[in-house]
Amino acid sequence: MSGRTSRLGRLRRVIPESRAGRPAPDPRAARPEGRGARPRRRGAQPKVVALGGGRGLSASLAALRRITGDLTAVVTVADDGGSSGRLREELGVLPPGDLRKALAALCGDDDWGQTWARVIQHRFTSKGELHDHAVGNLLIVALWEQLGDHVQALDLVGKLLGAHGRVLPMSAVPLELQALVKGHDPERPDEVDTVRGQATVALTPGEVQSVHLVPPDPPAVPEAVEAVLDADWVVLGPGSWFSSVIPHLLVPDLLDALITTKARRVLSLNLAPQPGETEGFSPQRHLEVLGRHAPKLALDVVLADEAAVPDRDVLTEAAKRFGAAVELAPVARRDGTPRHDPELLAAAYDRIFRMHGRIGPWR
């Protein structure tokens, strides 16, 4: 037995099974024949895969875990800011921040889940090197170094937290996001410049024309591809459009899985344009840029907050180019902030899964 396997066994034994929740699926297990088209017995829960990063993905996961126990998050790994950027630069690891946020969103509402969610999100405040590092980032990186395996380490953290789902990186190599931006320099409004780094792209002045990844054509994590192919529903968005949503479409194997899967696909739009990368974007403009990056991608449903869509007919025409129907629902918090309400978003997803699914009610 290798040293790495021994360490994994010891670590798993110290986590109480009663707190572990549903065990993560074995990625080596064979997938049943006829994926996507196979009948699912009445009453079974849908297999859902959610793709994104940051707060947008966290909002989607907090909603989805309320309606299914078979949930996988596939997370961007291009972050280069804050604690994640420092760990990435110093240790050459994947940026752990968006992975940590996804794990926190999957924690339960009981005392165990909420305590661990607060712990892994806790940031140190000091005048030294630990300042602003998140506990969860350090825990994830420590397990990566101990086990030498990104997926096993994240599964183990999820087991410790009692996470209601699984978290996977979209690629096993750290990625750099680059954008072509028109008018990045206000003194040269018609010129196009290359802006580098996810943190910079997210707040860039000017108009983002397109984004790409470095290295180009990065390898996808096999378990992420497998999850998309085996899903009943794939949820893309909400989130930072160019820096959290579109990057998934720039990983060739993952894009191929999104195109060929027999799962239904729902695109969840943001509540409002984001300062910087999508300043002034209409809901249909979000669809247009998505289509430019992945012209072969089809969708089944486009979900938007009813108050964020000034013209449903225009959005409906844009969605038709993807083969999608438009579903409008109140999904925003009632305090007026541009944040999703997990209960309202859960209700919207549940209705979509029931109305647009291939079989009868899930429960």
DAWOSUL-V233423 format. One record per backbone hydrogen bond with DSSP energy under -0.5 kcal/mol. CO is the residue of the C=O (numbers start at 0). NH is the residue of the N-H. If there is no record, write none. Layout:
# DAWOSUL-V233423
co: [CO:CO]
nh: [NH:NH]
This chain:
# DAWOSUL-V233423
co: [1:2:3:4:5:6:7:8:9:10:11:13:15:15:16:24:25:33:34:38:40:45:45:46:46:47:48:49:50:51:52:52:53:54:55:56:57:58:59:60:62:63:63:68:69:70:71:72:72:73:74:76:77:80:81:82:83:84:85:86:86:87:95:96:97:98:99:100:101:103:105:109:110:111:112:113:114:115:116:117:118:119:121:123:123:127:129:132:133:134:135:136:137:138:139:140:141:142:143:148:149:150:151:152:153:154:155:156:157:157:162:165:167:169:175:176:177:178:178:179:179:180:180:181:183:184:185:187:190:190:192:192:194:196:197:198:199:200:201:205:206:209:211:213:218:220:220:221:222:223:224:225:227:231:232:233:233:234:235:239:239:240:244:245:246:247:249:250:250:251:252:253:254:255:256:263:264:264:265:265:266:266:273:274:275:277:281:282:283:284:285:286:287:288:289:293:299:300:300:301:302:303:304:305:307:310:311:312:313:314:315:316:317:318:318:319:321:324:326:328:328:330:332:336:338:339:340:341:342:343:344:345:346:347:348:349:350:351:352:360]
nh: [5:6:7:8:9:10:11:12:13:13:14:15:18:19:19:26:28:37:36:40:43:47:69:231:232:71:234:73:236:75:55:56:57:58:59:60:61:62:63:64:65:66:67:70:47:165:49:74:167:51:169:174:197:84:85:86:87:88:89:90:92:91:99:100:101:102:103:104:105:106:163:113:114:115:116:117:118:119:120:121:121:135:134:125:131:130:132:123:137:138:139:140:141:142:143:144:145:146:147:152:153:154:155:156:157:158:159:160:161:162:164:72:74:220:213:196:211:180:194:208:209:183:192:206:185:187:188:190:182:192:180:194:178:200:201:202:202:203:276:207:181:179:177:175:171:223:224:225:226:227:228:229:230:263:48:235:265:50:267:243:244:245:247:248:249:250:251:253:254:255:256:257:258:259:260:233:299:300:235:267:268:302:277:276:278:280:285:286:287:288:289:290:291:292:293:296:324:266:302:326:268:328:307:308:309:314:315:316:317:318:319:320:320:321:323:322:298:301:303:305:330:340:335:338:332:341:344:345:346:347:348:349:350:351:352:353:354:355:356:42]
